[in-house]
Amino acid sequence: MKKTIIAFAAILSIVFVTCVKNDPYVEPKGSELNGVLFLNEINGTGGPSDDPAEKYVEMYNSSDAAISLEGFIVDYAGKTSWTGRATDIVPAHGYFVIKGTKTVYPGMSTGLSANNGNVNLTLFDKEGAIVDYYEKIADTNSDPTTGVTNPLEDMDHMRIPDGGTWYYVDPSVQSPGAANLSDPTNPAVKEPMPSMEKKLTVTSVTVNPTNPTPDDDAVFLAQVTDVNTITSVVLKWKLNGAAQSDINMTKNSDGLYTATIPKQADGSSVDWTVLATNNKGNTDQMNGTIMWKAKAGDYTVLKINEVNGVGKWFEIYNSGNVAINLAGVTAYYNNTDPEAYKLTFTGDGTMTIPAKGFFSTQGITLGTGLSANNGNVKLQLRDPNGNVLDTYEKLLDINVGYDAIYGKDHARIPDGTGNWYYTNNSDGTPGATNGTSTTGYVKFGDEASAANPPVTTPDYTNLVINEIDGNGKFVELYNKGTESLSLEGIILVKNESGVWWTGAAGIAINGGEYYVVAQSGGTTVFDENTGASGISPKQTLKFELKNVNGDVIDQFVRGVSPWSTAISDVTPNSFSRCPNGTGDFKLATPSPKAANPATGDDVPQS
């Protein structure tokens, strides 16, 4: 059976086809039981007895005829949790109860929990169409009269009346297999639950490749969801401002709508819109722009060469021997913490730097304004694939005697390769050489007096948690940059409860290499067998990677606190960044000290 709710990670596993698809498409008919058969009452607490065996999901049949549930599915958080059998019947104007615990037959394979945030259930008919949908978001409230936090988490959830609006009600009036309350003003009714309306939504659109060349088709993949019948999903596009023929998107085996725009000439720009329509006449859309551009040269020759917080501009220098087009090159700005970079500049196809030449953003409005006076300012230059090319950093001046430095231009001397200096010219030299003389200039790092030397922290931007395996019992770190990084003083904190591992003196990771820490007592020893115990493939888990200052530079989180509680078993898989070093955590075959696969399944969070 095919379900209409899918995991977005499936996008990455598509085998792309380079032909234009323009065949008419008709969405399968929606469930005729929508508005007839309801998810009617949900209890994830065990009721007044607090007994897991008393958890349940109740359905209500509002029609005059019995309904067979054979082949029907209850989906819990994206996974099949219950499948109906031939003996499962909902009588006319009657009820059917499924136990919400996997320990009691015929219960759900995934036990319900009233305390989990964002619990969602979807009822599918035997044709795979959505019959009804339930969702409970986490309660973050407090009761000022009692001081109780999350007062709604232990409530029963029922429609009032049967098939009506969802309410939080006291468990004392729960009614499995019988009529619900009919009056929402009953004292046992606490308040309405947040709306569960599942609207027509274009959830996401992915274009592959993101930056096509004249040799590439552009393949579009759209995720569209609705409880009603989706009648059409259309890709509308304009080539260099001129409207082209609409393309009817077709649904593939992974439930994603796909269409292809054929390869275009260098410099061609396409404005696109994905428009979805349902049988109620409702629409939703998502739009964007892509540009076809010939591949540029070696981006690693690009350097941040000058930063001017007075005029609010920065300059890039091309140290190579060929011109470089800046299409897709980006700059990110940060003046708070290393995880708070914000996009401030994106190059386009009209911007080219000649060999041994300069490009200044003077006159271009930046997304985040530069400042000459802020401390700990960082600017990062990245290639079109997001790889870091160069980083500029100005520390806070902690010596009052150097107050005159503020308001100065900051320049590399000599261009592209030299140290950073505070120059005596606040206007700077945009688009021109910084020269070779440093006479009278203060070098970055010399701001402070001998009694107050500046405290610098190595740039750990490229150090990540790359893989965690609860079966082989190890954590793998990866250096996705090109420069060696010392691990001395780096720590791994597990489940917010203490240091799990600390990097010893003399340990380092070269660029593109790995360092693997085995759990204490594990059967496989890697680089250093000093990690504490407790990695499990079937428990909630949190690992934080912190630098020598205790700042979090990367983390992995599965589930929610309390940690080390039971959760779905992912044996024999590990939690791996896919693709290696840069992607989100996915389920994959363990690969210590080797590259992770490009794709993997989503990590279950419950």
Summary of the structure (lengths in Angstrom):
residues: 606
radius of gyration: 29.2
end to end distance: 23.0
largest distance: 93.4
contacts: 1895
relative contact order: 0.08
helix: 4%
strand: 39%
